[in-house]
């Protein structure tokens, strides 16, 4: 009986071992690695090359017109009067200042005539022009007389008649009763007080048309 029980125990043990041996082994598969792709670098945007600044030299001569009445009898020293650019300012065919922009001149000295037969005295100076919020300092002031070479030099872009209708003749024509009187529209010349740089100026229409034709 003991032998039978012992044999049964061996059978049970053997069966358990066999069952254990037949149990499939499940391999653990690691989850796939997650790779986070980095965003592609943005293409480098190169700034467009900027045109070199255009330079108007110190002392550059310009044409202006007086836009208010000025006289030895009606004006006094330090008075300001309006002026206007009568001809565009260009550098190498590029317009940097358009005709028609305004500014101011100043009375340097004024004295009434008539006292003891003396003639009236009037000395004027151009001070500045304004453009795009910028002041362009000026100096000097010279009357333009009929036949002056500078008056007819270059192109006139001011509507045609300005360069001829308002030409200042001999100064004596504006003297009455010993006093000098300058009427609006009188043409004079002035000069740039310092070197001036202009960034990104546009080509004038004439130069643009020529460039497009060549292309």
URQUI-V860826 format. One line per field, one symbol per residue. phi: phi as a letter, one per 40 degrees, with the letter a starting at -180 (. if undefined). burial: b if it has 16 or more other ideal C-beta (glycine too) atoms within 10 Angstrom, else e. A space follows every 50 residues. Layout:
phi=???
burial=???
//
This chain:
phi=.cccccccccccccccccccccccccccccccccbccccccccccccccc ccccbbcdgccbbbbcbacbacccbbdgcbacbaccadbbbfgbcbbcch cbaabaccaaacchcfgcccbabbacbabbafgbcbcbagabccbdgccc cbcgbbbbhgcdcbcbcccddccbbbggbcbbcdgccababccacbbbcf ccccdccdccccccc
burial=eeeeeeeeeeeeeeeeeeeeeeeeeeeeeeeeeeeeeeeeeeeeeeeeee eeebebeeebebbbbbbeebbbbebeeeeebebbbbbbbbbeeebbbebe bebbbbbeebbbbeeeeebbebebebbbbebeeeebebebbebbeeebee beeeebbbeeebbeebbbeeeeebbeeebbbbeebbbbbbbbbeebebee beebeeeeeeeeeee
//
